[in-house]
Every structure is written in C-alpha cells, then in structure tokens.
C-alpha cells in the first residue's frame, strides 16, 4: 500500500547510474518526476514525458530548497566517491551536501526522504564512504523527517566491471565507473574488456569472499517501492541479490555464458589496504576506492533474508546469470542493428 500522495518525486543524483534508472522507472509509472542536475552535467538522456529537469547542487542550499518545493517524496542516490568533475570533493558532497539536503526537505515539508546507502560491514569505521553513509543515516533519523534507508550490497553493475568486463556497461546511460576521474578511468579503460578479449578475470583477494551482488535496477526498485510503502516508513532495509556468490562463482557464470575458460589474476587484500593508506596522503577519492576494493577482497558481505525482503516490497531479484544474459542480448542486438545500418548505408552509397 502506498504511503505517498501521487505528487512530484524529486530524484537527487538523477544523472548518476542508479538515479537515472529511478527517474526512468518513475516516469514509466506516470509519476511526476523532478530530476536534479548540475548545469554542466550530462542530463540529455533524462529528457522525457513526466520529467522536469531542475538545476542545483548539494553544496548550494538555496538550489535544494527550490528543488524540494512542492515535492512529496525525495529519493537521494547522489554520491561523489568517483568524482564527476575535478572540483568535486566527496568528503564534502557526501557529508555536508546531505546536511543541506536534509535541511531543505525539512524546510519544504517533504513527506519522506529515501536514502540510498550501503550495507554494514566490519570496516565501516575506516572506509570513508561508509563513514559518511552512516553519518547521513544518523542525521536523517534524528531530523524529524519520515524516511526510508536502503542499504544496498555490492552492485553487479560495478563489481563485474572491476573484474574486467565491459558487459555490465551495455545500455548504461551514466556508468559511475566511467566518470572522468583520471585515477579510476585509466584503470577501467585498461581492464574493461580483459574477460571478453583476453580471457583474464581480475579478482580481489583470494576469490573466496562471498557477496550478495545486486543489480542497480533492483536497487532502484527498492528505493521506489519501499520508499512509497507504509511498511517502508521509518525503516532501514539491507538489500541484496538472490545469491551468495564468491568471485570464483562469478567467473564460472562468465565461462558458461561466453563459452570460454578464464584465468584469474589475484590482487591480495593487503595490497588494497596499503594503497588506501598511501593514497590518503594526497588523494582522498583514490584512497576511498582502494578501501572499498579491500572490502571486496577481505570480507564477506552477505545480506540475510534478501529474498524475504524482496517479496515484502514486490521486487523481483535478478540473478547474476540473468543480469549478464540480458546485457549480452542487448549487445548482440546493438551489433546486429549496427550491421544492418552499415549495409543500408553501403547500398545507398553504391547508388
């Protein structure tokens, strides 16, 4: 049962990977959507019926107050842990930026604030992004606002790219890992086709840690369905995919899907931890990314009762195999369309 009037929904982080999916799903439901974007960001793909694009910034309180005016629900997915612009500082955006957003929601009488967070881990006290997530959660809960907090496990859309696959990027309008942050982009550009072309999978740690990998689309489903429901009112939900998979399990899925044998290239967990400490001296974003990789390498991140939570909020969880099969089908269709278009052009050029 919906707990939110059929009014306008503001999506903060609309130009991001999950935020863009949230906008699309809401628009498909004929909801009135207000998408917050910075003027210099890429927002063309958000232009569609039922979507109003408004300009603002988490570091600009007045722009947030304007964006939150006459809004019933705010869904916030914004993060700058991989910076989009050189001036972005995730230590400010993911911390003070959310202070500004919470206050704007309070001032404008927003019915509910839905926040996309991350699942709890044994290392939350030293991974910068997780510290900011927990800090924001505490501020939301003490703000007096009605809230829904969705703590998501590792995204297939990101984790599988870091293994060296470009498949998860197929059809993505705004892939987080492809943002122009030189440290991350250089690495991704180097490895993103290593599974498909070189038959090499890059594995954090010894490959044995297990994770409840979830698709970004399923996270969007939880943000919308739980964020609008009575049961999601003032709730904190840990959500994950339908399987507990090791990195070796994911390798086997790729091998079966692509009909290849993969060689694993391992990076010990201690390497990520040491690099995180080193980069902390001159690059906070790079240090944070290494800390997250350490988490992938050293810690099981399993969501108990993921299927039960999904049923409660009418979310059909996607398996890793189905996620990759769909991406492969999209790529095949794209290649077929390109071949067909090329043939048509060649026919017209001949005469």
N, C-alpha and C positions, 0 to 999 in steps of 0.2 A: 504494500500500500504506500502511495506517495505521501510524503510529509511536506512537500514543497509546492507552493502555488505554481500554476502554469505560466510563470512570468519569465523574465530575462535571466539567463545564466551568463555570468562573466567567467571567462577562462583566462587565467593568468599563467603565462607560459604557452600561449596558443601557437607560437611559431616553433616550439620545440617538438620533439618526436612524439611523446605521449599526448601533450597538449593539443597538437594538430589532429590526432585521432579522436580526442574528446570532442573537439569542435565538429568534426565530420559526423560522428555518431549522433550528437545532439541535433545537428541540422537535419539529419535523416529522420529524426523523430519529430520533425516540425517544431522543435523548440526554438525560441528566440535566443540567439547566441550573440554575446558581445565578446569579441576577441581582442585581448590587449596585446599590442605590438609596439616595438620601438620603431620610430620613423625610418631608421637605416637598416632594419632587418628585412628579410625576405618573407613577405606576407601575401604574395600574389595568389598562392595556392589556397588561401583561406577565403578568397572572394567567391561567394555563392549565395543563393537564396537563404534567408533567415539569419545570415551572419552580418553583424555590424562590426567593422574594424575600428577600434579606438586606439589612439596613440598615448603611450605613457611608459613609465619606468618605475620599477620597485624602489629606486632611490629618489623618486620625485613624489612626495606625499600628496601634493595637490592633484597631480595627474591620477593618482589612485583614488582619491576622493571623488573626482569627476567620473572615473570609470565605474565606481561602485554605486553611483547614484541610480535609484530606481531599479536596483538589482535584487532578486530574491535569493539567488544562490551563487557563491563564488567557488570555483574549482581551481586550485592552485597547484600547478605542476612545475613551476619555474625553478630552474637551478642553473648556476654558472660554474659547476665543478669542472666542466670543459668549457672554457670561455668562448663566447661568440665573437667578441671584439677585444682588441688589445687592452682597452682601459678597464675591462670587466675584472672585478676582484670578488671571487666567490665568498671570501671571508666577510665582505660587506653585503653583497646581494643576498646570499643565503642566510644571513643573520639579520642585519639591520633592515634589509629590504622587506623581510617578513614582519618585523616590528611595524613598519609603515603600513603594510597591507592589513594587518590585524586592526590597527587603529582606524584605517579608512572604513573597514567593514563595520566597526563599532559606531563610528560617526554617522554612517549612512543607513544604519538599521538593517543590515543584511540578515536574512533569515538563517542561513547556515554557511559556514566555511568548511570546505572539503580540502584536505591537505594530503598531497602525495608524498609519503615518507618512505623509509626503508626499514626492513626487518631488524630486530635487535640482534646484536652479536656480542661475543665476549670482548670485542676490541673497540666498542663504541667510545671509550674514554680517550682514545688516541687517534682515531681516524677522523680528520677534521670535518668531513661532510656529515658523518654520523653524529658528531657532537652538535653541529648546527641543527640537524634534524630533530634531535631530542630537545634542544633548547626551544626551537619553534613549537614543538608539540606542547611543552610545558606552558609557554606563553598563550597558546590558543586555549588550553584547558582552563587557565586562570583568567581569561579575558571576559568571561560572561557571555561569549558567543555560543550559540549552538554549533556543534562541529561534528565532522566525521574525519577520522585519521586513518588512512590506508597505508599500511606498512608493507611494501612490496618486496619480494625476493629478487634475485638476480634476473635481469631481463635477457631473454633469449636474443633479442634484437641487438644487444650489445656484447654479451658474453661470447656468443658464437662468432661474432666478427673478430674479437680478440684472439680467437683460436686460429684465425687466418682464413676466414670465409667471407666472400662477398655476397653470398646468397641472402642473408638477412637484410641487406640493404636494398634489395629489389622492391620497388614500389614505395619506398620510404620517401616522403616529401621533405623531411627535415631530419636527417640522421644525426643524432648527437655526436657520434664518433667522427663525423666528417666536418665538424666545425673547424674553422681556420685557426685553431690553436696549434702553433707550429710543433710543439713537443709531441702532442698526440697524433696530429695529422701525418707527420712524417713517418711515424711508426705504422699507422694504419695503412698508408699508401704502400708501404714496403711489404706488408704481410697479407693484405686483404684477399688475395687470390691464391695463397700458398696451398690451401686444401685442394681447390679445384685444379690448379695448374701444376703444382709441384708435388702434390700428394703428401704434404707435411702439415701436421697439426701442432700448433704452439700451445703447450699445456702448462698452466701454473701449478707449481709444486710437483708432487709425485703422481698426480692424476687421480688420486683415490678419494679426495674430498667430495662430498655429495651435496647437491643443491636442488632446491625446488624451483628450477628455472620456469619463468612465466613469460608469456608474450606481452608486449606492450599493449596490444589490443585488449587483452584480458584485464590489464591494469586499468585501462580506460573504462571498461565495463564496470569494474568495481567502484571506481570513482563516481560514475553516474548513478548506478543502481543503488549502491549503499548510501551515497550522498543524498539521494532523494527519498529514501525509505524511512519509515517510522523506526524500524529495527536498527538502522544505522545512526540514529540520533544519539549524539554524545558517546559514540563508540570508537574504540581503537581496534582495527582489524589487521591481523597479519595474514597476508595472502600470498599464495604461491601456486605453481603449476601442479598438474596432476601426478607427477612422478618425482621420485628422489633419484637423481642421476649423478653418477660420477662423470668426470671428464672422459674416462675410457668408454663409458656408455654412449656419450655423445659421439665419440669417434666411430663407434660401431654403427650408429644411426647414419652417419655420413657415408660410411663404407657401403652399407646396404643400399642407400638411396642412389649413390653415384656409381656403384659397381666398381669401386677401386679399393686398393689397400693403402692405408695411411701409415706414415711413420711419425711417431710422436717426438717432439723436441721439447724437453722439460726445462723450466726455469725454477730453481729451488726457492722456496718461500723466503729463506733468509736473504736472498738477493733483493727481493722486493722491499723487505723491511729496511735493509741497509741503504738502498737507493732512496727510500722515503726520507730517511734521516738526512742523507746527503743533500737532496733537493730542497729540504726545508730551509736550508741556508740561503737560497736565492730564488726559489720558485715554489710558492705555496700550492698552485694547481698541480704541478708535476709531482710534488710530494704527496698530495692527496691521492692522485691516481695510482701511485706506487703502493700506497697504503691499502687501497681498495683491491689491487692485484694480490697483495699479501693475504687479504681476507679470502679471496678466491682460492689461494694456494694452500692456506693453513687451516681453514675452519670449515666444518660442515655448516651449511645454512639451510636448514630444513624447516618447513612450515608444517606443523602438526594440524591435522584436520582440514587440510586445504580443500578437499572435495566437499566436506560438510559446509564450509563457509561459502563455497561457490554455489551450492544448492540453495542456501538461505537467501542469496541475493540474485538468483536466477542468472548466474554466469556459467557458460559452457566452456570449461577449461580446454585449452589447446595443448596437445602433446607436442614434444619436441619434433617427433617424426612428422606429424601433420603440419606443424609450422613450416618445416623445411620443404615438405612436399608441395605446399601451396606456393612457396617462394620459387621453387623450381618450375612449377607450372606457369607462374607469371613470367618468369624469364623466358621460357620456351615460347610462350605466346608473343612476347615482345620481340624475340628474334624472328619469329615467323612473320609478324607484321612488318618488321624492317625489311625482310627479304622480299615480301610481296610489294612493298612500296618501291624498293630498288628496281624490281622487274618492270613495274609500271613506268617509272621514270626512264628506264632504258628503252622501252618500247616507244615512248613519245619522242625521245631524243633521236631515234632512228627514222622517225618520220611520219 
